[in-house]
Each structure stands twice: as C-alpha cells, then as structure tokens.
Amino acid sequence: MKFRDLREFLDTLEATGDLVRITEEIDPNLEMTEIADRT
C-alpha cells in the first residue's frame, strides 16, 4: 500500500491500533529504551 505522506501513514497505523502514543512526559535519554523494550 502506498501512502501520500507521513500523516496518512500515521493515521493508518492509528486506525489499525499499531500506533502507540505516549501521553506522559518522559526524558528520552533515560526512558525511551525501556518503553521500546516493553512493546
């Protein structure tokens, strides 16, 4: 499937439940690896 732009791709991921949004503020230098390991 081709996407016109990144926004369309992200919308598709969100609609299919494949996009995980992090709503809490995090320090990417300290916590991003842990979040990625949990998915």
C-alpha positions as CSV (number, residue, x, y, z in Angstrom):
1,M,0.0,0.0,0.0
2,K,1.4,3.4,-0.9
3,F,0.8,6.4,1.3
4,R,0.7,10.0,0.0
5,D,2.6,11.3,3.0
6,L,3.8,10.6,6.6
7,R,0.5,11.9,8.1
8,E,-1.6,9.4,6.0
9,F,0.8,6.6,7.2
10,L,0.5,7.6,10.8
11,D,-3.3,7.9,10.5
12,T,-3.5,4.3,9.1
13,L,-1.3,3.0,11.9
14,E,-3.6,4.7,14.5
15,A,-6.7,3.3,12.9
16,T,-5.4,-0.2,12.9
17,G,-4.2,0.0,16.5
18,D,-0.5,-0.2,15.5
19,L,0.5,3.3,16.7
20,V,1.4,3.6,20.4
21,R,1.1,7.2,21.7
22,I,2.9,8.1,24.9
23,T,0.9,10.7,26.7
24,E,3.1,11.2,29.7
25,E,6.2,13.4,29.5
26,I,9.4,11.4,29.5
27,D,13.1,12.0,29.3
28,P,14.0,10.3,26.0
29,N,17.7,9.9,27.1
30,L,16.7,7.9,30.2
31,E,13.3,6.2,29.4
32,M,12.9,5.6,25.6
33,T,14.8,2.4,25.6
34,E,12.7,1.0,28.4
35,I,9.5,1.9,26.6
36,A,10.7,0.4,23.4
37,D,11.7,-2.8,25.2
38,R,8.1,-3.2,26.6
39,T,6.4,-3.0,23.2
